[in-house]
Amino acid sequence: MSSELYSDRIRIVYHPDYKNHYTTASCETPARVTSIMEYLDGRFPVIQPEECTDEDILLCHSDGLLTTEKQMPDRYHIARLAAGGAITAAHLALDGFTAFAAIRPPGHHANPDHNWGFCFFNNMAIAIMKLLTEGIIDSATILDIDLHFGDGTDTIFKSYNNVHVLNIQSSNPDDFLKTTESSLNSIGHSDIIAISAGFDQYEKDWGANLSIDDYRKIGVHAGEFARSRCNGRIFIILEGGYYIPDLGNNTESLLMGIMQGLS
């Protein structure tokens, strides 16, 4: 399946500042987004996001966490830009595009009042909460396929019966795919589906589990869900994934699967 066939339907959200260094773990490097963009740039239009506002952050996080992050200006800037990228991707999905946000830092371990796991603000939660607060959507489904449980996203939406957070956790590829399909099938209508795309389940990454084609199959399930239950509204944001050489391949495979499922 040629990615060029979908150049008019896919948008990549990216900002050059995502390549900036800031204080975090050595594995969460600018090379992650550089690798993805070198693979995808020129195939799809690229949209440059703006930073989110402090008000956006406070939709999901405490004043204390925000104040703490402000003490580290370099990473505060990039963290706001990452959340802004997620918001941009969500709005592009509402406009009918399949949007992938090649953002860093990741966010799904950022809880209301604390963060860890290379995450500062919860990009996904901020984007979804902004749409809900502004009355643009009434419901959402979040599919988290990262190796690690997205505790921050789960905690933020735990009391929301209109937001379904599906953390897929399995070390067996067949079971991972079956669980993804059955979890999505258990959900009724949603106004939008969003994927927290961690690629660290990849067979050459920490999880030693999923193949490149497995990401396509996950994309098919998500695309079919978007087509049948979300009026085609779907966006994806980058979470984990640390095997640099194949991050672009895995991203494209996920996107191509989504487009197949949407068709």
Secondary structure, DSSP 8 states (H G I E B T S, - for coil): --GGGGTTTEEEE--GGGG---SS-TTS-THHHHHHHHHHBTTB-EE------HHHHTTTS-HHHHHHHHTSHHHHHHHHHHHHHHHHHHHHHHTT-EEEE--SS--TT--SS---TT-SS-HHHHHHHHHHHTTS-S-EEEEE-SSS--HHHHHHTTT-TTEEEEE---SSHHHHHHHHHHHHHT----S-EEEEE--TTBTTSTT--B-HHHHHHHHHHHHHHHHHHSTT-EEEEE-----GGGHHHHHHHHHHHHHHHH-
